[in-house]
């Protein structure tokens, strides 16, 4: 009997089992489409992404696959790069030369149709400073997409637009609604909410949206505190489409195998993480650490590793394909997350690699700076330590290396949390229900 809860698949005998699970999770989108075709036809949703598919955002690919498995008729658009095909589904990209088309033809044409809207936008752009140059251009990207594609949306309108991020995709959804009346929904996540105080037009986008999806309680609570309409905010987490079997606990766990999967940026607390490794070495705890990911801080961090004498302990592996992340989780005893609040205000929500590691049987130690503690409860499903207290991290990692009973108890609770909260099929079902309800409400009022 299918209880709707993913079942454990036994032990993890081979290191490529996680890789295989990831490949099945992403590649099953083709089979998911076939299942959807057998189901009753659902609503048509235009899904807008900044870049799709993107190697570092495999969770969005799982969302698309799970929605298709539920029978949703998706039209997927990638605003910057990406495009091509995903699991038999065409991904409509926006060639960069289309911006010239937008500037020379579509923006003047639409401005002539709606001069009142153009004037309102000009006044607000002049009177309201963008929080950053990047966010300014993200919003311009969304506006450019709208100008280029609005004629297509008028000719063949979807039932609803779903903007996965509150930056460029949500700008496109919001402006598309103003020009065509097609309702839209928005996903608002950590970067959208916190970087330099949040997106430039976040309030307007949320107020006019049918609903707003957050993937953490922290994000939902922050939006409520900023006066956003609570009734529109829905907490729907990401998820795994296929759960890997739990790998066995490695005995003994010395040298301790540590992995960190993160972009090499300030909010990941990587400077502090190197201090923790230095303290581990000073305490006489043998360890190996792998840092998986790329970013602007790599050169600085590599120099710091050399300066601190950690070259024999710490390796930088760069960006790897999503399926290879599972290989590193298979190798690791512990995943560490040393997130902090960056000077820009940016911080993590719940990085997807944390519940992925928890599902696979990898122990987790995290800082409490973001929403990670929604999954990693201290002494229940993992351990929590402040990044400015390396001695606490040393003690936590020492315990995980030596105490088999503690490790097994944490692993079991971590797996249970992911099964209850991180099932892509179940969470996609909730998202689809919200999308269908939004369409039904619109149809009911005319």
Number of C-alpha atoms within 10 A of each C-alpha: 3 6 6 11 12 19 13 15 11 11 15 18 11 11 15 17 20 26 21 16 19 24 16 15 23 25 17 19 25 17 15 19 23 14 14 21 17 10 13 10 12 17 18 19 22 21 22 26 25 24 17 25 21 18 15 14 13 19 21 19 21 25 22 23 29 30 26 25 25 23 23 25 20 21 16 23 24 23 26 19 16 19 20 14 13 18 17 12 17 14 20 18 20 19 13 11 8 16 19 13 14 20 14 11 13 21 20 15 13 18 14 12 12 13 12 10 15 15 12 10 12 11 10 11 14 9 9 11 11 18 16 16 9 10 20 18 14 22 22 16 21 24 23 25 28 27 26 20 16 21 16 10 17 14 8 9 17 18 21 24 30 27 28 22 22 33 32 28 30 31 28 30 31 30 21 25 19 14 19 13 13 20 22 30 28 28 23 27 24 24 20 20 23 20 19 18 14 23 24 24 21 18 15 12 23 24 14 17 21 23 24 31 25 24 19 23 17 19 25 21 15 14 21 14 11 9 9 19 15 14 9 16 22 19 19 22 21 25 25 29 27 20 25 27 19 24 22 15 17 14 10 11 19 15 14 21 21 24 25 24 25 24 20 22 17 19 21 24 22 24 18 18 20 19 19 21 23 18 16 20 16 11 13 8 16 16 19 17 22 20 21 20 19 17 13 11 14 17 11 11 16 15 12 16 21 12 10 12 13 18 14 11 18 20 16 16 12 16 18 14 11 18 20 18 22 25 17 24 28 23 18 23 25 25 23 23 27 26 28 23 17 17 11 14 15 22 23 19 24 24 17 18 18 25 26 22 27 29 27 27 30 30 29 27 25 24 23 21 21 23 21 24 19 14 20 27 19 15 13 15 25 26 22 23 21 17 24 16 12 20 17 15 25 21 14 16 22 18 13 24 24 15 12 16 10 15 22 17 14 26 25 17 20 27 23 16 19 22 22 12 18 25 22 26 24 24 22 25 19 17 19 21 12 18 23 19 14 20 20 13 11 15 10 8 6 5
